[in-house]
Amino acid sequence: MKQDYSEYLMDPSHLENEESEWARQGFYVKNAEAVKEFMELRGLEKVLEIGCGSGWVAKMLAPFEFFYVGVDKNPNCISLAKGKVANSFFNFENLDVRSIPFFFQQFSGFDVVCSFAFLKHFSLDEWDNILKILLWQGKYAIFAVAIAEHDLDDGTDFPHTSVTLEHLGRAVAVAGHKILKTEHQSDSATGYEMLVWTERV
């Protein structure tokens, strides 16, 4: 088994077909709307998406006056994302999430960091550290997490890691954030997803 999803570079056509189906089901629309509404309500401008995939969330945010950076380990994702978005304030970077704290020292920080269909692809041993890296990037965060008592198994060759609500709360606190609210997404790609909003304390 591969250690995490960052090692799993899918064929571009397969990747786009899979993510297009998720887009058709409304998965990315709900996520993008959550980010847009949160940022507009608070007058925020700068958003970082970690694990941006092939750019569906970015495409839905592109009409609005945000400064956006999307990062993904998969170069196929970055190529597809760049092809979806024609906005000079939207940028995409091909890099590993573990490099983000160093890469983004050149920026003054993001208002919001978001991440969807991403955290579940890291092994439980690494999960807390990846969440910490994610939350360090923004004053606020909006992310999806698989909430269950066991790892999810859909037959793929990489982990689908879930955590309990208690584990999530501890990990968010260690990362210096507090949970503002949560919303269960029963119609998400896995059915186990919860959308979480947090704020740095």
C-alpha angles and dihedrals in degrees: 000000000000113000096233144350093261087077092053108090106182126204107268095237092049091046093051093046092051095046092043088058091051089049090051090053090055097248095130095038091061092046094048092047091052090054094044095049093046094049095045092048091056099034093244124161114179122073132175120196115200113203093016093177115194093339107265096136090044091051091054093048095045097089091061129079099256132129104231135187120184122192131190135164092220111085089200089060092051093050092050093045093052089053092055100050128060102180121118091213091059117083134178128205128193105219145121116264089235089066095052099093090058098038095053097049084099090065125073091231136277127267092216133017116195135185132176132183088002116093094059090064095070124083117255090248090063100030099094093049093049090051090049091052089049096050094045089066099066146036086229132024135200114189144152122238132181108240115199142114094250142031114277117244119199097155096262122133098243133063123279097196124195130185136198123251089251091054091048092051093050094047093049091050093049088052090057098253136110126216113251097183144330133214126194114230103205091169095052124120092274103023090231098081125123123189112222131195117198139176131206113250 
